[in-house]
Amino acid sequence: MTTGERAKLARGVELLDDCRSIVVEICRDPNAAAKLAKDYEQIQDDLRDLLSELDEDTEDVLPWRDVWHLLEITTGTEDEALAKFNAVVGDHQALFSGIQRAGPQWELEFYEEAGRHPVVEWAKKLPKSRRASLFVALERILAYDGPEVANNSSRGRRLGRGLYEFKIGLCAAQTADLFPGRDGGTEPEGSAKERTCLRVFFAVDNGRLLLLLAGYDKGADDGRRRQAQEIEIARRRLAMHHERR
């Protein structure tokens, strides 16, 4: 699979994610439909263009004609609405997630310092469901997409000098639903209602290896100072890793 093909599939996953965000927002506030109408229409157009480029059928990309039609599935809870959405777009999700059939593309390694693995120690202190969200995301997103997560601003960003930030905003079950063919060793669990906002900082090391340097729960501490501190810790550890090589 070429880089261009991978980018198109990743874009398809991103567009469906954007639509899921609209579903959730309307569940929380039905009056938001008016301001989201143009966004939904643009997603429909972008999906048609993308499927056309992939030589796929462009009819009924999303079966809901417009955002008002989408209101039909947002009358219950967020979990119920997302379940209905996922059931309907399953074929397209499988198509866009087709990259997963090749298996994980990247090997993940936890940074080690004086016999300790700081990211593992941090993960063990997380509540069980949040820890599952972390490892399911690492296994089913980062291990497959690697640094390309930075191509989707909701999943990551480039911090410069070889450092990347991986953003985890979904619970384990939601991630598993998004990538049904991607396997991992962690059992998905947790409710879509649970707020997840984790960050992991990593770098590419030695070909197809990703070095996991640092992580923290941004949902528990959303301050800029904490973010800057964690980035600095990751940079220091990366520098130490390079010095030891």
KEVEX-699043 format. One record per residue (C-alpha): z, y, x; residue number from 1. Coordinates in Angstrom, 2 decimals, always signed. Each point is the difference from the previous one (the first is absolute). Layout:
BEGIN
pt z: Z y: Y x: X i: NUM
...
// end
This chain:
BEGIN
pt z: +0.00 y: +0.00 x: +0.00 i: 1
pt z: -1.01 y: +3.37 x: +1.41 i: 2
pt z: +2.26 y: +3.00 x: +0.32 i: 3
pt z: -2.03 y: +1.74 x: -2.71 i: 4
pt z: +0.45 y: -2.90 x: -2.41 i: 5
pt z: +3.72 y: -0.12 x: +0.71 i: 6
pt z: +0.23 y: +3.75 x: -0.69 i: 7
pt z: -1.77 y: -0.42 x: -3.36 i: 8
pt z: +2.36 y: -2.79 x: -1.07 i: 9
pt z: +3.01 y: +2.04 x: +1.10 i: 10
pt z: -1.34 y: +2.95 x: -2.00 i: 11
pt z: -0.26 y: -2.21 x: -3.09 i: 12
pt z: +3.62 y: -1.09 x: +0.36 i: 13
pt z: +0.99 y: +3.66 x: +0.40 i: 14
pt z: -1.85 y: +1.04 x: -3.18 i: 15
pt z: +1.70 y: -2.71 x: -2.05 i: 16
pt z: +3.33 y: +1.11 x: +1.48 i: 17
pt z: -0.78 y: +3.56 x: -1.10 i: 18
pt z: -0.66 y: -1.23 x: -3.52 i: 19
pt z: +3.27 y: -1.92 x: -0.03 i: 20
pt z: +1.75 y: +3.23 x: +0.90 i: 21
pt z: -1.59 y: +1.61 x: -3.04 i: 22
pt z: +1.19 y: -2.88 x: -2.19 i: 23
pt z: +3.56 y: +0.43 x: +1.27 i: 24
pt z: -0.06 y: +3.78 x: -0.43 i: 25
pt z: -1.20 y: -0.26 x: -3.60 i: 26
pt z: +2.68 y: -2.60 x: -0.73 i: 27
pt z: +2.59 y: +2.49 x: +1.18 i: 28
pt z: -1.57 y: +2.96 x: -1.79 i: 29
pt z: -2.80 y: -0.57 x: -2.56 i: 30
pt z: -0.65 y: +3.74 x: -0.02 i: 31
pt z: -1.19 y: -0.29 x: +3.60 i: 32
pt z: -3.23 y: -1.61 x: -1.22 i: 33
pt z: -1.64 y: +3.39 x: -0.48 i: 34
pt z: +0.44 y: +1.06 x: +3.63 i: 35
pt z: -1.02 y: -3.44 x: +1.26 i: 36
pt z: -3.25 y: -0.23 x: -1.98 i: 37
pt z: -2.23 y: +1.34 x: +2.79 i: 38
pt z: +1.70 y: -2.16 x: +2.63 i: 39
pt z: -0.61 y: -3.11 x: -2.09 i: 40
pt z: -3.63 y: +0.96 x: -0.59 i: 41
pt z: -0.50 y: +0.48 x: +3.75 i: 42
pt z: +1.50 y: -3.43 x: +0.72 i: 43
pt z: -2.45 y: -1.57 x: -2.46 i: 44
pt z: -2.95 y: +1.74 x: +1.69 i: 45
pt z: +1.18 y: -0.92 x: +3.50 i: 46
pt z: +0.46 y: -3.65 x: -0.99 i: 47
pt z: -3.50 y: -0.16 x: -1.48 i: 48
pt z: -1.49 y: +1.47 x: +3.17 i: 49
pt z: +1.98 y: -2.39 x: +2.18 i: 50
pt z: -0.96 y: -3.08 x: -2.00 i: 51
pt z: -3.62 y: +1.09 x: +0.09 i: 52
pt z: +0.19 y: +0.18 x: +3.80 i: 53
pt z: +1.45 y: -3.52 x: +0.01 i: 54
pt z: -2.84 y: -1.23 x: -2.30 i: 55
pt z: +2.47 y: -0.81 x: -2.75 i: 56
pt z: -0.22 y: +0.56 x: -3.76 i: 57
pt z: +1.06 y: +3.56 x: -0.79 i: 58
pt z: +0.49 y: -0.49 x: -3.74 i: 59
pt z: +3.53 y: +0.29 x: -1.36 i: 60
pt z: +1.51 y: +0.76 x: +3.38 i: 61
pt z: +3.15 y: +0.90 x: -1.87 i: 62
pt z: -0.17 y: -1.08 x: -3.66 i: 63
pt z: +1.81 y: +3.12 x: -1.13 i: 64
pt z: -2.67 y: +2.64 x: -0.68 i: 65
pt z: +2.24 y: +2.94 x: +0.79 i: 66
pt z: +3.61 y: +0.83 x: +0.63 i: 67
pt z: +0.66 y: +0.24 x: -3.75 i: 68
pt z: -1.26 y: -3.54 x: -0.42 i: 69
pt z: +2.35 y: -1.00 x: +2.83 i: 70
pt z: +2.94 y: +1.04 x: -2.21 i: 71
pt z: -0.42 y: -3.33 x: -1.79 i: 72
pt z: +1.77 y: -1.87 x: +2.78 i: 73
pt z: +2.65 y: +2.59 x: +0.81 i: 74
pt z: +2.07 y: -0.33 x: -3.17 i: 75
pt z: +2.49 y: -2.43 x: +1.55 i: 76
pt z: +1.90 y: -0.06 x: +3.27 i: 77
pt z: -1.56 y: +0.69 x: +3.40 i: 78
pt z: +0.20 y: -3.70 x: +0.88 i: 79
pt z: -1.78 y: -0.97 x: -3.22 i: 80
pt z: -2.71 y: +2.63 x: +0.45 i: 81
pt z: -0.67 y: -0.98 x: +3.61 i: 82
pt z: -0.12 y: -3.68 x: -0.97 i: 83
pt z: -2.68 y: +0.78 x: -2.62 i: 84
pt z: -1.91 y: +2.14 x: +2.50 i: 85
pt z: +0.12 y: -2.68 x: +2.71 i: 86
pt z: -1.12 y: -2.71 x: -2.41 i: 87
pt z: -3.10 y: +1.99 x: -0.95 i: 88
pt z: -1.03 y: +1.16 x: +3.50 i: 89
pt z: +0.77 y: -3.32 x: +1.69 i: 90
pt z: -3.64 y: -0.76 x: +0.85 i: 91
pt z: -0.54 y: +3.38 x: +1.61 i: 92
pt z: +3.31 y: -0.25 x: +1.84 i: 93
pt z: -1.05 y: -3.38 x: +1.38 i: 94
pt z: -3.34 y: +1.44 x: +1.08 i: 95
pt z: +1.51 y: +2.99 x: +1.79 i: 96
pt z: +2.72 y: -2.16 x: +1.55 i: 97
pt z: -2.65 y: -2.45 x: +1.19 i: 98
pt z: +0.85 y: +0.88 x: +3.59 i: 99
pt z: +3.15 y: -2.05 x: -0.47 i: 100
pt z: -1.91 y: -3.30 x: +0.02 i: 101
pt z: -0.45 y: +0.26 x: +3.75 i: 102
pt z: +3.78 y: -0.13 x: +0.43 i: 103
pt z: +2.23 y: +2.45 x: +1.86 i: 104
pt z: -1.89 y: +1.96 x: +2.61 i: 105
pt z: +3.00 y: +1.27 x: +1.95 i: 106
pt z: +3.05 y: -1.58 x: +1.58 i: 107
pt z: +3.27 y: +1.84 x: -0.55 i: 108
pt z: +2.63 y: +0.16 x: +2.72 i: 109
pt z: +3.42 y: +1.65 x: -0.20 i: 110
pt z: +0.92 y: +2.30 x: +2.85 i: 111
pt z: +2.72 y: -1.48 x: +2.20 i: 112
pt z: +2.57 y: +1.94 x: +1.99 i: 113
pt z: +2.85 y: -1.62 x: +1.94 i: 114
pt z: -0.41 y: -3.20 x: -1.98 i: 115
pt z: +0.14 y: +1.86 x: -3.34 i: 116
pt z: -2.70 y: +0.57 x: -2.61 i: 117
pt z: +0.90 y: +3.36 x: -1.61 i: 118
pt z: -2.44 y: -0.28 x: -2.91 i: 119
pt z: +1.29 y: -3.46 x: -0.92 i: 120
pt z: +3.60 y: +1.24 x: +0.19 i: 121
pt z: -0.86 y: +2.92 x: -2.30 i: 122
pt z: -1.82 y: -2.30 x: -2.43 i: 123
pt z: +3.00 y: -2.32 x: -0.27 i: 124
pt z: +2.14 y: +2.91 x: -1.21 i: 125
pt z: -2.36 y: +0.80 x: -2.89 i: 126
pt z: +0.77 y: -1.27 x: -3.52 i: 127
pt z: -1.63 y: -3.38 x: -0.60 i: 128
pt z: -2.77 y: +1.25 x: -2.31 i: 129
pt z: -0.85 y: +2.92 x: +2.30 i: 130
pt z: -0.09 y: -2.33 x: +3.00 i: 131
pt z: -2.46 y: -2.19 x: -1.91 i: 132
pt z: -2.14 y: +3.07 x: -0.71 i: 133
pt z: -0.05 y: +0.75 x: +3.72 i: 134
pt z: -1.02 y: -3.46 x: +1.18 i: 135
pt z: -2.53 y: -0.62 x: -2.79 i: 136
pt z: -1.69 y: +3.31 x: +0.90 i: 137
pt z: +0.01 y: -0.88 x: +3.71 i: 138
pt z: -1.45 y: -3.46 x: -0.68 i: 139
pt z: -2.54 y: +0.88 x: -2.69 i: 140
pt z: -1.10 y: +3.51 x: +0.95 i: 141
pt z: +0.72 y: +0.86 x: +3.61 i: 142
pt z: -0.83 y: -3.45 x: +1.41 i: 143
pt z: -3.37 y: +0.15 x: -1.76 i: 144
pt z: -0.97 y: +3.67 x: +0.30 i: 145
pt z: +1.72 y: +1.04 x: +3.23 i: 146
pt z: -0.59 y: +3.63 x: +1.03 i: 147
pt z: -2.46 y: +0.39 x: -2.88 i: 148
pt z: +2.99 y: +0.62 x: -2.28 i: 149
pt z: -0.23 y: +3.55 x: +1.37 i: 150
pt z: -3.35 y: +0.37 x: -1.79 i: 151
pt z: +1.95 y: +0.08 x: -3.28 i: 152
pt z: +2.51 y: +2.87 x: -0.01 i: 153
pt z: +2.23 y: -1.86 x: -2.46 i: 154
pt z: +0.32 y: -2.91 x: +2.43 i: 155
pt z: +0.18 y: +1.60 x: +3.42 i: 156
pt z: -0.94 y: +2.71 x: +2.44 i: 157
pt z: -0.79 y: +0.54 x: +3.66 i: 158
pt z: +2.74 y: +1.82 x: +1.88 i: 159
pt z: -1.91 y: +0.37 x: +3.26 i: 160
pt z: +0.42 y: -1.49 x: +3.49 i: 161
pt z: -0.48 y: -3.51 x: -1.36 i: 162
pt z: +2.76 y: +0.15 x: -2.62 i: 163
pt z: -0.52 y: -0.83 x: -3.67 i: 164
pt z: +2.14 y: +0.27 x: -3.12 i: 165
pt z: -0.17 y: -2.77 x: -2.63 i: 166
pt z: +1.12 y: +1.13 x: -3.46 i: 167
pt z: +1.46 y: -2.49 x: -2.47 i: 168
pt z: +0.25 y: +1.35 x: -3.54 i: 169
pt z: -0.26 y: -3.17 x: -2.10 i: 170
pt z: +2.47 y: -2.78 x: -0.69 i: 171
pt z: -0.81 y: -3.49 x: +1.27 i: 172
pt z: -1.33 y: -1.23 x: -3.34 i: 173
pt z: -2.35 y: +2.96 x: -0.37 i: 174
pt z: -1.42 y: -0.53 x: +3.49 i: 175
pt z: -0.54 y: -3.69 x: -0.73 i: 176
pt z: -1.80 y: +0.88 x: -3.24 i: 177
pt z: -2.30 y: +2.43 x: +1.84 i: 178
pt z: -0.99 y: -2.63 x: +2.55 i: 179
pt z: +0.13 y: -3.32 x: -1.87 i: 180
pt z: -1.86 y: -1.96 x: +2.69 i: 181
pt z: +1.98 y: +1.24 x: +2.96 i: 182
pt z: +2.67 y: -2.45 x: +0.98 i: 183
pt z: +3.33 y: +0.74 x: +1.62 i: 184
pt z: +3.22 y: -1.78 x: +0.74 i: 185
pt z: +2.19 y: +2.34 x: -2.06 i: 186
pt z: +0.53 y: -0.70 x: -3.70 i: 187
pt z: -0.93 y: +3.06 x: -2.12 i: 188
pt z: +2.82 y: +1.30 x: -2.16 i: 189
pt z: +1.24 y: +3.23 x: -1.49 i: 190
pt z: -0.84 y: +2.17 x: -2.97 i: 191
pt z: -2.72 y: +2.63 x: -0.10 i: 192
pt z: +2.72 y: +2.35 x: -1.24 i: 193
pt z: +1.78 y: -0.23 x: +3.33 i: 194
pt z: -0.85 y: +2.95 x: +2.19 i: 195
pt z: -1.28 y: -1.08 x: +3.41 i: 196
pt z: -0.64 y: +2.48 x: +2.79 i: 197
pt z: +0.14 y: -1.63 x: +3.43 i: 198
pt z: -1.60 y: +1.03 x: +3.29 i: 199
pt z: -0.92 y: -2.11 x: +3.01 i: 200
pt z: -1.38 y: +1.46 x: +3.23 i: 201
pt z: -2.33 y: -2.16 x: +2.09 i: 202
pt z: -2.56 y: +0.04 x: +2.80 i: 203
pt z: -2.98 y: -2.16 x: +0.94 i: 204
pt z: +0.81 y: -2.08 x: +3.05 i: 205
pt z: -2.13 y: -2.47 x: +1.93 i: 206
pt z: -3.01 y: -0.45 x: -2.28 i: 207
pt z: +0.95 y: -1.30 x: -3.45 i: 208
pt z: +3.75 y: +0.40 x: +0.39 i: 209
pt z: +2.04 y: +2.58 x: -1.93 i: 210
pt z: +3.33 y: +0.98 x: +1.52 i: 211
pt z: +2.57 y: +0.95 x: -2.67 i: 212
pt z: +2.10 y: +2.70 x: +1.62 i: 213
pt z: +2.29 y: +1.54 x: -2.62 i: 214
pt z: +0.61 y: +0.27 x: -3.72 i: 215
pt z: +2.21 y: +1.68 x: -2.57 i: 216
pt z: +0.59 y: +0.40 x: -3.71 i: 217
pt z: -1.57 y: +3.33 x: -0.88 i: 218
pt z: +1.19 y: -0.38 x: -3.58 i: 219
pt z: +3.60 y: +0.13 x: +1.23 i: 220
pt z: -0.62 y: +2.97 x: +2.31 i: 221
pt z: -3.06 y: +2.11 x: -0.76 i: 222
pt z: +0.84 y: +2.81 x: +2.41 i: 223
pt z: -2.49 y: +1.29 x: +2.57 i: 224
pt z: +2.61 y: -0.22 x: +2.74 i: 225
pt z: +0.46 y: -3.74 x: -0.57 i: 226
pt z: -3.78 y: -0.50 x: +0.01 i: 227
pt z: -0.32 y: +1.88 x: +3.29 i: 228
pt z: +2.87 y: -1.99 x: +1.52 i: 229
pt z: -1.58 y: -3.33 x: -0.92 i: 230
pt z: -3.38 y: +1.04 x: +1.39 i: 231
pt z: +1.67 y: +1.06 x: +3.24 i: 232
pt z: +1.80 y: -3.37 x: +0.20 i: 233
pt z: -3.30 y: -1.81 x: -0.49 i: 234
pt z: -1.68 y: +2.09 x: +2.71 i: 235
pt z: +2.84 y: -0.69 x: +2.44 i: 236
pt z: -0.17 y: -3.71 x: -0.63 i: 237
pt z: -3.77 y: -0.03 x: +0.40 i: 238
pt z: +0.32 y: +1.82 x: +3.33 i: 239
pt z: +2.64 y: -2.50 x: +1.17 i: 240
pt z: -2.22 y: -2.88 x: -1.05 i: 241
pt z: -2.87 y: +1.40 x: +2.07 i: 242
pt z: +2.28 y: +0.49 x: +2.99 i: 243
pt z: +1.06 y: -3.66 x: -0.10 i: 244
pt z: -3.56 y: -1.30 x: +0.03 i: 245
// end
